[in-house]
């Protein structure tokens, strides 16, 4: 659905004589593929908000996983049983 909306906007812009040198989108893979295959001369960038959101999510997921592993390490060492 997002790709269809993107194509409609692109066609509307081109029908009015507009030219696109650079386009910024979210990280939708189908839109990125369409731009790569059909707009070879257009620079495609991802918007900062979606990149920051992805980085934050990945960092917190990693931290959660590492903390969980650390707790299991201490649990296996019987540290919590002595408390």
Phi, psi and omega in degrees: 000319180295322179296318180299317178296320178297315181296320178298316178296318179299313181296320179296317179297315180292326179293339178263009177087012181282148177235143181244122177264322180223139178228139179243127181226175170286191187265036179290122185292323182291322177293317179299318179295318180298316180296315181299320184274333187245342178236065185301328183272000182262133177279128180250128179234155174262144181287150187297323183299315181291324177294314179297320179298317180294317179297314180300313180300314182294321179295313180294324177296318178296315180298317179299315180297315182293319178294320179297316179295322179295318178298320178295325178299311180293324178297318179294333181276004179062022179293320184286337182287338181277350182279000000 
